[in-house]
Amino acid sequence: MGQCLPCLGDAGKDVVETPDPEIKRRQLAEAAEKRQMEASSRGIKNAYSVEQKKKKQEEIERRLAASRPGEGGLRWQVG
């Protein structure tokens, strides 16, 4: 009959150490960030260009809102 105990000579190489919970949490967070970055840039050839355009558009919108102090950012509706 076989025994459930590992051979004493090979016991050290079969043991799998579990990582520290803090290290595991950090690795999971890094993997999640990587997945988000890959998903957000899917189908975009030049992600840097898209990011620059987005920042430029936000800057234009911010300046436009600042140039109209009385409106509070709301647009006038005619009709």
Secondary structure, 3 states (H helix, E strand, C coil): CCCCCCCCCCHHHHCCCCCCHHHHHHHHHHHHHHHHHHHHCCCCCCHHHHHHHHHHHHHHHHHHHHHCCCCCCCCCCCC
